[in-house]
Amino acid sequence: MEALHDRSIISFASDNYSGVHPEVLAALAAANGGHQVAYGEDIYTAELKQAMNAMFGREVEVFPVFNGTGANVVGLQSMLPRWGAVVCAATAHINLDENAAPERVGGMKLLAVPTPDGKLTPALIDREAWGFGDEHRAQPAVVSITQTTELGTCYTPQEVREICRHAHALGMKVHMDGARLANAAAHLGVPVREFTSDAGVDVLSFGGTKNGILFGEAIVALNPAAADGLIYLRKMNMQLSSKMRFISVQLLALLADGLWLRSAGHANAMAALLRAGVEHLPGVQCTQPTEANGVFALLPPGVAARLREKFRFYDWDAAAGEVRWMCSFDTTEADIAAFVAALQQELAL
């Protein structure tokens, strides 16, 4: 076991790099005893639905799935007619990082809009929300927003409400990719329902993998009337787990005693500490507000490549020299200190 621990790295590449939270592992172990009915008829999935009802303040439908791409593709499929299109930010995960699964697997058209900060607005939505009734154009039917965004920015409850009002007035539905939903809730300091169900979001991809679980997400139909056929689409898209209890119990563990908010709040705090440590260094220019668990920055030529010999992180825009540093529930102050010291050393060369 000691040899395995020696293989660990200090990573600021992605919150997917982190391990599993001990409380989640304990919940998995506890759920492992005995038999439960397969395909979601287990007690843990039933409890998850009740927990989600309480969280969102209404009767919702909950569909645990294996991963975030599956949650997005299946959720969006349920909201769209065969001829439908999705308006999203150009930086959206569904547009850049899901290997065209929405188009190839989901059979939908993405209408991507450039944004300065990853956030859509009613005016930006209108750049692609047109051509209704035109048989030559894929029909804009859904607006998809990411909370927090791929650029680490966070929609306020008012911004989500304005998007939902605008989309609904156009006859469109609203989907939220909530891979980092907990980070948004921790940043905003308000109940999650204020920027989801109460704001008018119809279908939510509820994230867990980036916040300390082993695997699994959930599609939450906040407005069940806006989603059709999820029970069939999940199976058809190979996202139906026979031993679903092991997804549901992890999500339950996150929700128990506020673990999901504590973990996300810690990740956010570590990102704020990282930004404070680097933003005044000569040659470093932060490019986006740090509102969640990510820091985006421009570095002088060659610095990122040298720094990556010690720490793992990704380029965001390699041509511009922009990088992304992500913090996790298990990032420590010592990790931050080591990284900042190494960056200072590389900048001095």
N, C-alpha and C positions, 0 to 999 in steps of 0.2 A: 504493500500500500504506500509506503514511503516513496518508492520509485515513481508511482503514479502521481503523487503530489508534486514531485519535482518537475513534472511536465507542464505545470501551470504557467501561464504567462500573464503579464499585466497588459490588458487590452482596453483600448478606447475605440475599437472598431465598431462594435455593435452590442446592444443590450441582449442580443441572441447568444453572445459568447458566454454569458454567465451560467453558473450552475443552477441547481434547483434549490429553492429556499427550504431550509430544514423543516419548517412547519408544513410545507407542502409534501415533502417526503414522508413525514410522519402520517399525514392524512392518507397518502397512497398506501402505506403499509397497513394502516388500520382498515382500509377498505378491501384489502386483499383476502381477508378471511371469509371462508364460506362461499356460497353461490348467490348470485343475483340474476334476475331475469335479464336476458340480453337485449340489445338494440334499443336501449333507453327506457325500458320498463322497470328500472331499478330504483331503489329508494333514494339514491344520491341525485339522480336526474330529476326526480320529483321534488326533492328539497331545493335543488338549484332553481327550478321554475318559481317556487315560492319566494326564494331570496331575490330573484330578479323582479318579481311582482312588487315586492316591498321597495326595492331600490328605485324602480321607475314609477312607482305610484299608480300603477294600473295593471290590468290583466294583459300579460304579454305572452308571446310564444317563443320558446327557447329551443334552439337546435345546436347542440354541441357538434363540432367538426374537428378535423385533425389539425388544420393550420390556417393561417391568415389568408393566404391566396384562395383556399377553398371557401372560407367564409365570405370573402368579397365576391367571388365568381358566382357562388350559389345564391347568395343574397341578392345580388344584382339581377341574376336571371329571373328570380321570382317576381321582380318589380317591373319587368320589361315585356312588351310584346315582341314578337319575332323581328319586327322591323324597327325596334327601338334603339336609341342611342343614349349615351351617358355623357353629360358635360362634367368635366373634371379639370383640376389644375394640371398644367403640363408636367409639374414635378410629382404628381400623384403616384403612389406606389402601383396602382392598377395600370398606370400608363408606362412607367419606366422599369419596374422591378418585378413584374410577374410574367415575364417571357411571353407576352401576348396571350396569356391564358384567358382574359376576358373576351378577346376576339375569337381565338381559336377554339377554346372549350365552351365559353359562354355564348358565342355567336352574336356578340353585340358590337356596336360601333362606339368607339371612344372619341369624343370631341374635346380635345385638350386645349386649354386656354393658358397662355403665358401669364405669370403673376410675379410680382417682385419679392413676395414673401411666402409663397406657397398657399395663400388664402384667396378663396373666391369671394366676390361681392356680387350683388345683383347686377351691377353694370358689367362686370366681367362675364357673368353667366349669359347676359344678353348677346355677347359676341358670337355665341354658338347656338343659343336658344331661339332659333328662327326657322322659317320654312315649314311651319306647321301646315299639314295638308298637301304639301308638295310631294308628289309621288316619286320624284327624282332624288329626294334627300332622306337619309335616315332620320327618323322622327325623334327629336329630343324628348325624352320621357323621364329621365332621372338626372338629378344633380348629385354628384358624389363629392363629399368633402372629407378631409382627413383631420382627426383631432387626437393629439397635436399633429401639426403638419410635418411633412418630410423635411422642412427647413427649421424645425424646432419651434415654430411659432404656434400660438394658441388662439383659437377663436373665443371671443367672449360670448356669454349667453345671448346678449343683444345681437351680435353679429350672426349667430346661428338662427335666431328668430327671424331676422330680416331676410336671410337666405330662404328659409322655409316658407315665409309668407310670399315671397316673390315667386319661388318655384311653384307653390301650390296654386297661385293665381294664374300661372301659365298652364295649369293642368299637369304639372310634373310632380314627381315624388322626390324625396330626399333620402339618400343613403349616407351613413357616416362610417368611415373606416376608423375604428377605434382601437387600432393596434396599441396605441399609447394613451388610451382613454384615461387611465389612472393618473398619468403624469399631468394631463390637463386638469383633472379634478384637484390634484394636489396643488397645482399652480394657482388655480382660480379660487380655491378655498370655499367652494359652494357645493351643494349636493349635485351629484351627476345628473339627476333628472332635470336640473335647471337648464342645461345646455344640450339635452337630448330629447326625452319624451315631452317635457313641458314646452320646449322650444319648437316642436313640430317635426322632429326627425322621425321618419317612417320605419326604417330598418337600420340596425346597427350591427357592425362586426365588432364583437366584444373581445378585446385582446387579453391574453394571459402569458404567452410564451416570452414576451419581452419583459415580463414583470415577475419572473421567478417560478414559473411552472415548467414541467418537463416537456409537455406537448399539449396542444389543444387550444381552441378558441370557441366562440359560440356566435351563431347568428341569432339576434334578438329582434323579433318582429314587434316593434313598439306599437305599430299600427297594423294589426294582422290583416286588415282589409287591403293594405297596400302590397301584400306579398301573397303570391298564389303558388301553390304546389310545392312548398318547401319540403314537405315530407317525401315527395317523389324525387325532387331535384337533388336532394342530398345523397340519396342512394345512387341515382343515375350518374352523379359526378364523383362517385367513389369516396364520399366523405362520411359515410355511415359506419360508425364503429360498433362492432358487435359487443365488445366489453366497454360500453360507454361510461360505466360507472367510474372508470379511471380518468376520464376527462372531467366529468362532472364533479368528482370529489376534489380535484385540484382547484377548480374555479370556486367551489364552496370554501375551500381553505383560504383562498385569497380574500374572499368577502368576509370571512369570520374575523371578528375583533379588529376590523379595519386594516388587515395585513396589506391589502392591495394599495391602500393610500400611504401607509407607513413606508412600504418598499419604494413606491414611486416618489414619495416626498424625499426620501434619502437620495435617490438617484438625481432628482432635481437639485438638491442641495449640493451634491458633489459637482454637478455641472457648473453651478454658480461659483463654487470654490475654484474650480479649474479656470473659469473665465477670469475671475479676479486675479489669479496667479499669472495669466499670460497676456491679458489685454494691454498692459502697459509696457510690455517688453519691446525693445526696438525691433522694427521689422515685422511685427505681428499686427494684423488688422482684422478684428472680428467683423463679420459680414452680416450677421443676423442677430436679433435679440435672443438672449438665452432665457427662454420662458419654460423650458422643460429640462430634459436630460441630455441635450446636445449642444455642442459649441462648434460654430463654423468660423473658420479663419483663413486669411491669406498669409502665406509664408514666403520668405525669399527663396529664390531658386536653390535647389539642392538640399535644403534643410529637411524637408519631409522625408526624402530618401534616406538620409543619414539617421534621422530619428527613428525610422521604421526598422532599423537594425536592432533596436532595443524594445520597441513598443509596436503593437499592431494597431493600425488605424487606416482608414480609407481616404483616398482623394474624393472630393466632391466634384471639383472642376479642375482636372489636372492641367489643362492648358493655362488656366488663370492662376494656378498655384493655390487653389482653395481646398482645404481639407475639412473633414468632419470628425469630431471627437465625441464619443458617446459614453455616458456613465450608466451604471447599473445599480441594482439593489445592494450588491455586494462590493461596490467600489469603496475604497477606504481613503482616508485623508493621507495615509502614507503613500498610496498609489499616486495621488495627485501631486504630492510633494516630490516624489521621485521623477514624475513626468516633467514637472515645471523645471526642476533642476537640470534635467537632461536637455530640455529645449533651450534653456539659457546657455548651456555649454555649446550647443550646436550653433546658436546665433552668434556666439563670440568667435567662431572659427573664421 
